[in-house]
């Protein structure tokens, strides 16, 4: 089945590279080569506008340009750093969101600002995204001043607070500190890693069961690890939450690969997950968000 990648960052041309490995985001041609092997038909462009996120920032304007050049290959999310404007929790962020919606944006993300979920400026962004009916896709960081992503504590109490506060806003979770919470045996020093071994039901399935506005993005190694560390649990997780899980890759350079596509194909081909769940995760859930 042709898949829709819910999580990708593309640049028109290579910019500043990461000093440790000399890598940078893919250009359209580089990602198309990978998609031929992975069976991906289209992808969601996610700008990165907060300086915490990467060596090379990816503006919404740049992604709009790519989107309009390759509309048969991409969908568009926009991104708004909640500090924009007057660096205030009162800024009318709908002003920006409405502009980007008019350009084709279907949601907001990847949110990578390194502030707590319940920071007033972050909540102002959530408020306006809810008003504009634009889902938010976020990265979680285990602590402030650490790296990038919205900050939460062990057990994700701040995420739950926002799920309660903005019940009509779709939250799409992603990253190691999100998926590590698949199991209850997670510890503080494991949060930003890829835990292994049998899963004892943790916060993610419990939160998804409790809040129907929490969705999940399987991209990067963290999503696949959460499913494959305990395959039977992973298969059951997909079946139970099949309406709110998205396929994604988060391939960040031409040197990276992603095995999630092959894992899902194997699970379906070997009767581990149903055809209905497989189709929803691979593309239908994305189409529901992106095309209605």
C-alpha positions as CSV (number, residue, x, y, z in Angstrom):
1,X,0.0,0.0,0.0
2,X,1.2,3.5,-0.8
3,X,1.8,5.4,2.4
4,X,1.6,9.0,3.5
5,X,4.5,10.2,5.6
6,X,3.1,12.4,8.3
7,X,6.5,13.8,9.3
8,X,9.2,15.2,7.1
9,X,11.5,18.3,6.8
10,X,12.6,19.3,3.4
11,X,14.9,22.1,2.2
12,X,15.2,23.7,-1.2
13,X,19.0,23.4,-1.0
14,X,21.5,22.3,1.7
15,X,22.4,24.8,4.2
16,X,24.4,24.8,7.5
17,X,25.4,21.2,8.4
18,X,25.6,19.5,11.8
19,X,29.3,19.7,12.7
20,X,29.4,16.2,14.2
21,X,28.4,14.4,11.0
22,X,28.2,17.0,8.2
23,X,24.5,16.1,7.6
24,X,21.6,18.4,6.6
25,X,18.0,17.9,5.6
26,X,17.1,16.3,2.3
27,X,16.2,18.1,-0.8
28,X,13.0,17.0,-2.7
29,X,15.0,14.9,-5.1
30,X,16.8,13.1,-2.3
31,X,13.7,12.3,-0.4
32,X,11.9,11.1,-3.6
33,X,14.6,8.5,-4.1
34,X,14.0,7.2,-0.6
35,X,10.2,7.2,-1.0
36,X,10.5,5.0,-4.0
37,X,12.0,2.3,-1.8
38,X,9.6,2.9,1.1
39,X,6.4,3.0,-0.9
40,X,5.6,6.5,0.2
41,X,3.2,8.5,-2.1
42,X,3.0,11.8,-0.4
43,X,4.4,13.5,2.8
44,X,3.5,16.3,5.2
45,X,6.1,19.1,5.2
46,X,6.9,20.3,8.7
47,X,8.7,23.6,9.1
48,X,11.1,24.1,12.0
49,X,11.0,27.7,13.1
50,X,12.3,27.6,16.7
51,X,16.1,27.9,17.0
52,X,16.3,25.1,19.5
53,X,15.4,22.5,16.9
54,X,18.2,22.2,14.4
55,X,21.4,23.7,12.9
56,X,19.4,24.7,9.8
57,X,16.0,26.3,10.4
58,X,13.2,25.5,7.9
59,X,10.7,28.4,7.5
60,X,7.1,28.0,6.7
61,X,7.7,30.2,3.7
62,X,10.3,27.8,2.3
63,X,8.0,24.8,2.8
64,X,5.2,26.7,1.1
65,X,7.4,27.2,-1.9
66,X,8.3,23.5,-2.1
67,X,4.6,22.6,-1.5
68,X,3.4,24.7,-4.4
69,X,6.1,23.3,-6.7
70,X,5.3,19.7,-5.9
71,X,1.6,19.6,-4.8
72,X,1.3,16.0,-6.1
73,X,4.0,15.0,-3.6
74,X,3.4,17.0,-0.5
75,X,0.9,18.3,2.0
76,X,1.7,21.3,4.2
77,X,1.8,22.1,7.8
78,X,2.8,25.6,9.0
79,X,4.7,26.5,12.1
80,X,4.5,29.5,14.5
81,X,6.9,30.0,17.3
82,X,4.7,31.2,20.2
83,X,7.2,34.0,21.0
84,X,6.5,35.6,17.6
85,X,5.1,39.1,17.5
86,X,5.4,40.8,20.9
87,X,6.9,37.8,22.9
88,X,3.6,37.8,24.8
89,X,1.0,35.3,25.7
90,X,-1.6,37.8,24.4
91,X,-0.3,37.9,20.8
92,X,-3.0,37.1,18.2
93,X,-1.5,34.0,16.7
94,X,-4.6,33.5,14.6
95,X,-3.3,36.3,12.5
96,X,-0.4,34.1,11.4
97,X,-2.3,30.8,11.3
98,X,-5.0,32.3,9.0
99,X,-2.4,33.5,6.6
100,X,-0.8,30.1,6.4
101,X,-4.1,28.3,6.1
102,X,-4.8,30.4,3.0
103,X,-1.5,29.1,1.6
104,X,-2.7,25.5,2.1
105,X,-1.5,24.6,5.7
106,X,-3.6,21.9,7.3
107,X,-2.0,21.9,10.8
108,X,0.9,23.2,12.9
109,X,4.2,21.5,13.6
110,X,6.7,20.3,14.4
111,X,6.5,22.3,17.6
112,X,10.0,22.2,19.1
113,X,10.2,25.3,21.4
114,X,11.9,24.3,24.7
115,X,9.2,25.6,27.0
116,X,6.8,23.7,29.3
117,X,3.5,22.5,27.8
118,X,1.7,24.8,30.2
119,X,3.8,27.9,29.6
120,X,1.4,30.9,28.9
121,X,2.9,31.5,25.4
122,X,2.6,27.8,24.5
123,X,-1.0,27.7,25.7
124,X,-1.7,30.8,23.7
125,X,-0.5,28.8,20.6
126,X,-2.8,25.9,21.6
127,X,-5.7,28.2,22.1
128,X,-5.4,29.7,18.6
129,X,-4.8,26.3,17.0
130,X,-8.0,25.1,18.5
131,X,-9.8,28.2,17.3
132,X,-8.4,27.6,13.8
133,X,-9.1,23.8,13.9
134,X,-5.5,23.1,13.1
135,X,-3.9,19.9,14.7
136,X,-0.6,20.4,16.4
137,X,2.3,17.9,16.0
138,X,4.8,18.3,18.9
139,X,8.2,17.0,20.1
140,X,8.7,16.4,23.8
141,X,11.9,17.3,25.7
142,X,12.6,15.7,29.1
143,X,13.7,19.0,30.6
144,X,14.0,22.8,30.0
145,X,17.3,24.2,28.7
146,X,18.2,20.6,27.5
147,X,17.6,20.4,23.8
148,X,14.4,21.0,21.9
149,X,10.8,20.2,22.4
150,X,7.9,21.0,24.7
151,X,8.9,20.2,28.3
152,X,7.1,17.6,30.4
153,X,7.9,15.5,33.5
154,X,7.9,11.8,33.9
155,X,4.4,10.5,33.4
156,X,3.5,13.4,31.1
157,X,1.3,15.3,33.6
158,X,1.6,18.6,31.6
159,X,0.5,17.0,28.4
160,X,-2.5,15.6,30.2
161,X,-3.3,19.1,31.6
162,X,-3.4,20.5,28.0
163,X,-5.4,17.6,26.7
164,X,-8.0,18.6,29.3
165,X,-7.7,22.3,28.7
166,X,-8.1,22.1,24.9
167,X,-10.5,19.2,24.2
168,X,-11.2,20.2,20.7
169,X,-7.6,20.4,19.6
170,X,-5.9,17.4,18.1
171,X,-2.5,16.8,19.7
172,X,-0.1,14.5,17.7
173,X,2.6,13.1,19.9
174,X,6.2,12.3,18.8
175,X,9.8,11.8,20.1
176,X,11.6,9.6,22.5
177,X,10.1,11.1,25.7
178,X,6.7,10.5,24.3
179,X,7.1,6.9,23.1
180,X,9.3,5.9,26.1
181,X,6.1,6.3,28.1
182,X,4.6,3.3,26.3
183,X,5.7,1.2,29.3
184,X,5.3,1.9,33.0
185,X,8.8,0.9,33.9
186,X,10.3,4.0,32.4
187,X,12.8,6.0,34.6
188,X,14.0,9.5,34.4
189,X,17.3,8.5,32.8
190,X,15.6,6.4,30.2
191,X,13.1,9.1,28.9
192,X,15.2,10.4,26.0
193,X,16.3,6.9,24.9
194,X,15.0,3.8,23.2
195,X,13.9,1.4,26.0
196,X,14.0,-2.3,25.2
197,X,12.2,-5.4,26.5
198,X,8.6,-6.3,27.4
199,X,6.1,-3.5,27.8
200,X,4.1,-3.1,30.9
201,X,1.3,-0.8,29.9
202,X,2.3,2.8,30.5
203,X,1.0,6.3,30.1
204,X,0.7,6.5,26.4
205,X,-2.0,3.8,25.9
206,X,-3.8,5.1,29.1
207,X,-3.8,8.7,27.9
208,X,-5.0,7.7,24.4
209,X,-7.7,5.6,26.0
210,X,-8.8,8.6,28.1
211,X,-8.5,11.4,25.7
212,X,-9.8,11.1,22.1
213,X,-7.9,14.2,21.1
214,X,-4.5,12.5,21.6
215,X,-3.0,11.1,18.4
216,X,0.4,9.5,17.7
217,X,3.1,9.9,15.1
218,X,5.2,6.8,14.6
219,X,8.1,8.6,12.9
220,X,11.8,8.4,13.8
221,X,13.3,5.5,15.6
222,X,11.2,6.1,18.7
223,X,7.8,5.2,17.2
224,X,9.1,2.0,15.7
225,X,11.0,1.1,18.9
226,X,7.8,1.5,20.9
227,X,6.0,-1.0,18.7
228,X,8.8,-3.5,18.0
229,X,10.3,-3.8,21.5
230,X,7.4,-6.0,22.5
231,X,5.8,-7.0,19.1
232,X,2.6,-8.5,20.5
233,X,1.9,-5.4,22.6
234,X,2.7,-3.3,19.6
235,X,0.3,-5.2,17.3
236,X,-2.5,-4.8,20.0
237,X,-1.7,-1.1,20.4
238,X,-2.1,-0.6,16.6
239,X,-5.4,-2.4,16.6
240,X,-6.9,-0.6,19.6
241,X,-5.8,2.9,18.5
242,X,-6.0,2.3,14.8
243,X,-8.0,5.5,14.2
244,X,-5.4,7.8,15.8
245,X,-2.0,6.6,14.7
246,X,0.0,7.9,11.7
247,X,2.8,6.4,9.7
248,X,5.8,8.8,9.5
249,X,9.6,8.7,8.9
250,X,11.2,11.9,10.1
251,X,14.2,11.2,7.8
252,X,16.6,14.1,8.5
253,X,19.3,13.5,5.9
254,X,20.1,11.6,2.7
255,X,22.1,9.2,4.8
256,X,19.2,8.1,7.0
257,X,16.7,5.3,6.5
258,X,13.5,4.2,8.2
259,X,12.3,0.7,8.7
260,X,8.8,1.4,9.9
261,X,7.3,0.9,6.5
262,X,8.8,-2.6,6.3
263,X,7.7,-3.4,9.8
264,X,4.1,-2.5,9.1
265,X,4.1,-4.4,5.8
266,X,5.5,-7.5,7.6
267,X,2.8,-7.2,10.4
268,X,0.0,-7.0,7.8
269,X,1.4,-9.7,5.5
270,X,1.8,-12.1,8.4
271,X,-1.7,-11.5,9.9
272,X,-0.4,-9.6,12.9
273,X,-2.6,-6.6,12.3
274,X,-5.8,-6.3,10.4
275,X,-6.2,-4.9,6.9
276,X,-8.4,-2.1,8.3
277,X,-5.8,-1.0,10.9
278,X,-3.0,-1.3,8.4
279,X,-4.7,0.9,5.8
280,X,-5.7,3.5,8.5
281,X,-2.2,3.8,9.9
282,X,-0.5,3.9,6.5
283,X,-2.7,6.5,4.9
284,X,-6.4,6.8,5.7
285,X,-5.9,8.5,9.1
286,X,-3.6,11.1,7.4
287,X,-6.1,11.7,4.6
288,X,-8.8,12.3,7.2
289,X,-6.7,15.1,8.7
290,X,-5.3,16.4,5.4
291,X,-8.3,16.2,3.0
292,X,-11.3,15.8,5.3
